[in-house]
Amino acid sequence: MKRKDNTGIVYICGAGPGDPKLLTVRAQELIKQAEVILYDRLIGKEIIELFPELTEKVYVGRNIGDPTTHQNYTNELMIKYAKMGKTVLRLKGGDPFIFGRGGEEAEILTENKIPFEIIPGITSGIGAAIYSGIPLTHRRYGSSVAFVTGHEDPEKKSPEVKWEKLFDAVDSVVIYMGTEKLEIIIEKIKKGLKSHNKPVAIVQNGTLKNQKIIRGNLDNIVLLAHQAKVTPPAIVIIGDIVNLNDKINWYNNG
């Protein structure tokens, strides 16, 4: 799809939580059709193997702890290839609008008058929970859930996540990118609670063959995570719904 001035189009597309079978039909179509694929660190080997051999592939991910200047580079590439008349697939782990900077990229494309389309994907917090047998809502255990990030923009004057107040508003919390600052986050959450027995699960490599689940509570999860040598990508789930992992842990017991 190109405009009359021969400008290409950018597809900002979610690739889901990791399992290639969870790619949407639209994502699979675009992988086959794109002339250029710009892909993230969280796009796994099994999905990369689906990229056509002759398609131009550019890795635009970043390593944990790297500065955020890579986003400027990604923006420049999207604009460059689109202005060359290319069909560009910007493939992102999870969902592009859930802690995926898809909104920022869409803003940049709008400012540069580049046509684009946005395709949702299964966000990693939902994918990891389902593959762990943890329903994020359940009539008996929790009717509300919050999705929060453990890695806010370092340029913010003050953090927006009020960890100690989260459980005043919701029954369950799903934390993205929370393992690096897990001890700090857990201590802040505990300050807002009288009891620290609230169940916690850390799901590492959710939906993948090497998925691992670490279970505990607010008092011991930091130690358990350290003992298990947890590394990203991992999702932290806190709430009574975590106990259902015992009964509905279908994937790891398969």
C-alpha distance (Angstrom), angle and dihedral (degrees) to the residues before:
residue distance angle dihedral
M1 . . .
K2 3.82 . .
R3 3.78 133.4 .
K4 3.80 124.3 -121.0
D5 3.81 90.2 -95.9
N6 3.84 87.3 58.5
T7 3.81 93.8 -113.4
G8 3.79 111.3 153.2
I9 3.78 126.6 -133.1
V10 3.81 133.2 -113.4
Y11 3.80 121.3 -141.4
I12 3.82 112.0 -157.6
C13 3.77 100.2 -158.5
G14 3.79 136.6 177.3
A15 3.79 115.6 -133.7
G16 3.79 95.4 -164.5
P17 3.81 128.9 -122.5
G18 3.80 99.0 -48.6
D19 3.79 112.3 -77.0
P20 3.84 103.9 108.0
K21 3.81 89.8 -143.6
L22 3.82 87.2 67.8
L23 3.80 93.2 63.0
T24 3.79 110.7 116.5
V25 3.80 119.2 -115.4
R26 3.82 87.9 -113.1
A27 3.82 91.8 53.3
Q28 3.80 90.7 51.9
E29 3.82 90.8 49.7
L30 3.79 91.7 51.7
I31 3.79 93.5 47.6
K32 3.81 87.6 58.4
Q33 3.82 95.4 43.1
A34 3.81 104.4 40.5
E35 3.78 121.2 105.1
V36 3.81 92.1 -158.8
I37 3.82 128.5 26.6
L38 3.81 119.4 -162.1
Y39 3.79 106.3 -168.2
D40 3.80 138.1 -175.3
R41 3.80 135.0 -127.9
L42 3.80 90.1 -102.7
I43 3.80 93.2 61.3
G44 3.79 101.8 103.4
K45 3.78 131.2 -141.6
E46 3.82 94.1 -101.6
I47 3.80 91.4 57.7
I48 3.81 93.7 42.1
E49 3.81 88.1 55.2
L50 3.81 87.6 62.7
F51 3.81 91.5 62.6
P52 3.84 110.4 107.6
E53 3.79 113.0 -107.9
L54 3.81 95.3 -121.2
T55 3.81 95.9 46.2
E56 3.80 114.9 107.4
K57 3.81 107.4 -115.0
V58 3.80 123.6 -163.1
Y59 3.79 123.5 -176.6
V60 3.80 110.3 -142.0
G61 3.79 100.7 166.9
R62 3.76 126.5 118.9
N63 3.77 134.2 -139.8
I64 3.81 121.1 -113.6
G65 3.79 110.0 -81.9
D66 3.80 95.8 19.0
P67 3.81 117.8 132.8
T68 3.80 117.6 -98.1
T69 3.81 95.0 -113.8
H70 3.81 88.2 106.2
Q71 3.81 88.1 77.2
N72 3.80 90.6 64.4
Y73 3.81 88.2 52.5
T74 3.81 91.0 50.7
N75 3.79 91.1 49.5
E76 3.79 91.2 50.6
L77 3.80 91.9 50.7
M78 3.81 93.8 50.0
I79 3.81 90.6 52.1
K80 3.81 93.8 42.3
Y81 3.81 96.2 52.0
A82 3.81 93.9 41.3
K83 3.80 90.8 52.3
M84 3.81 87.4 51.8
G85 3.81 86.7 60.0
K86 3.81 94.7 -107.4
T87 3.78 128.1 148.7
V88 3.80 101.9 -123.8
L89 3.79 126.5 -162.2
R90 3.79 112.2 -159.7
L91 3.81 98.3 -164.3
K92 3.79 116.0 -164.6
G93 3.79 132.7 -178.1
G94 3.80 114.9 -107.3
D95 3.80 114.8 -11.9
P96 3.82 119.8 -19.7
F97 3.82 93.7 -134.7
I98 3.82 98.0 47.1
F99 3.82 106.0 78.9
G100 3.80 87.9 -44.1
R101 3.82 102.2 111.3
G102 3.78 89.6 -123.4
G103 3.78 90.1 132.7
E104 3.81 91.4 54.8
E105 3.80 91.2 49.9
A106 3.80 92.1 48.5
E107 3.80 89.3 51.9
I108 3.80 91.5 52.6
L109 3.80 91.8 48.9
T110 3.80 90.9 49.2
E111 3.81 91.3 50.6
N112 3.81 89.9 51.7
K113 3.82 93.7 44.9
I114 3.82 92.2 -118.3
P115 3.84 114.0 152.3
F116 3.78 114.4 -124.2
E117 3.78 144.4 171.2
I118 3.80 127.1 -152.4
I119 3.79 121.5 -143.1
P120 3.82 119.0 -169.5
G121 3.78 123.7 -134.2
I122 3.80 135.1 -167.5
T123 3.79 105.0 -82.4
S124 3.80 115.9 -126.5
G125 3.81 94.1 -120.3
I126 3.80 91.6 60.1
G127 3.80 94.3 39.3
A128 3.81 93.9 49.9
A129 3.80 92.0 46.4
I130 3.81 94.0 50.2
Y131 3.81 93.5 46.1
S132 3.82 87.2 51.6
G133 3.78 95.0 51.1
I134 3.81 91.7 -113.7
P135 3.84 112.0 135.6
L136 3.79 106.3 -153.1
T137 3.80 90.0 -146.9
H138 3.78 126.5 30.7
R139 3.79 129.0 166.8
R140 3.82 92.8 -126.1
Y141 3.81 100.3 37.4
G142 3.78 110.8 29.8
S143 3.79 141.2 -7.9
S144 3.81 99.0 -174.3
V145 3.79 136.0 50.1
A146 3.81 135.2 -176.3
F147 3.80 125.6 -151.3
V148 3.80 111.4 -152.6
T149 3.79 137.2 167.4
G150 3.77 125.2 -125.5
H151 3.78 90.4 -158.3
E152 3.80 111.6 61.0
D153 3.78 125.4 -179.1
P154 3.84 105.7 -74.0
E155 3.81 89.6 -143.9
K156 3.80 92.3 65.8
K157 3.81 113.0 110.8
S158 3.80 90.4 -135.6
P159 3.82 134.3 3.4
E160 3.80 115.6 -95.1
V161 3.80 98.7 -155.4
K162 3.81 108.6 92.3
W163 3.80 95.7 -159.1
E164 3.81 96.1 -179.2
K165 3.82 91.0 55.5
L166 3.82 100.5 45.5
F167 3.78 96.1 95.3
D168 3.80 90.9 50.5
A169 3.80 86.4 70.6
V170 3.82 108.8 28.3
D171 3.79 141.3 33.3
S172 3.81 97.7 -137.2
V173 3.79 137.6 25.4
V174 3.80 130.1 -154.8
I175 3.80 114.8 -162.6
Y176 3.80 122.6 -159.8
M177 3.82 120.3 -160.1
G178 3.78 90.2 4.7
T179 3.79 104.8 131.4
E180 3.80 96.6 82.2
K181 3.83 91.5 59.8
L182 3.80 96.5 25.0
E183 3.80 96.8 129.5
I184 3.82 92.9 50.6
I185 3.81 92.5 45.9
I186 3.81 94.5 48.2
E187 3.81 92.4 48.4
K188 3.81 90.5 52.4
I189 3.81 92.4 48.8
K190 3.81 91.0 49.0
K191 3.81 90.8 55.7
G192 3.80 89.3 65.4
L193 3.82 95.7 50.0
K194 3.81 133.6 70.8
S195 3.81 93.1 -153.9
H196 3.79 123.3 46.1
N197 3.80 95.6 -165.5
K198 3.80 92.8 97.9
P199 3.84 108.1 133.6
V200 3.81 119.7 -110.9
A201 3.81 131.3 -168.5
I202 3.78 127.3 -171.4
V203 3.79 113.3 -159.7
Q204 3.79 113.2 -162.1
N205 3.82 119.8 -165.3
G206 3.79 90.9 1.4
T207 3.85 116.4 -151.5
L208 3.81 92.3 8.6
K209 3.81 127.7 111.0
N210 3.81 90.7 -106.3
Q211 3.81 94.4 50.9
K212 3.80 112.0 150.2
I213 3.81 128.8 -169.1
I214 3.82 123.8 -156.3
R215 3.81 114.2 -166.9
G216 3.77 129.2 -164.1
N217 3.78 142.4 108.5
L218 3.78 136.2 -90.4
D219 3.79 91.4 -84.6
N220 3.80 99.1 53.0
I221 3.82 108.3 20.6
V222 3.81 95.0 94.5
L223 3.81 91.3 55.4
L224 3.81 92.0 43.9
A225 3.81 91.1 50.0
H226 3.79 90.5 50.6
Q227 3.81 91.9 48.8
A228 3.82 90.7 49.0
K229 3.83 90.6 48.0
V230 3.79 91.7 -129.5
T231 3.79 114.9 -161.6
P232 3.82 132.4 177.0
P233 2.94 138.9 -52.3
A234 3.78 90.5 64.2
I235 3.79 137.1 133.7
V236 3.82 123.2 -147.7
I237 3.81 117.3 -148.0
I238 3.81 120.9 -170.2
G239 3.80 126.5 -174.0
D240 3.80 144.3 70.2
I241 3.83 89.2 -74.5
V242 3.82 87.5 74.7
N243 3.82 89.0 74.8
L244 3.80 89.1 68.0
N245 3.80 87.9 71.3
D246 3.83 86.3 82.2
K247 3.80 91.6 61.0
I248 3.82 104.2 31.0
N249 3.81 103.5 35.5
W250 3.81 91.7 131.6
Y251 3.80 101.0 152.6
N252 3.80 102.2 50.5
N253 3.80 90.1 42.0
G254 3.83 93.1 48.8
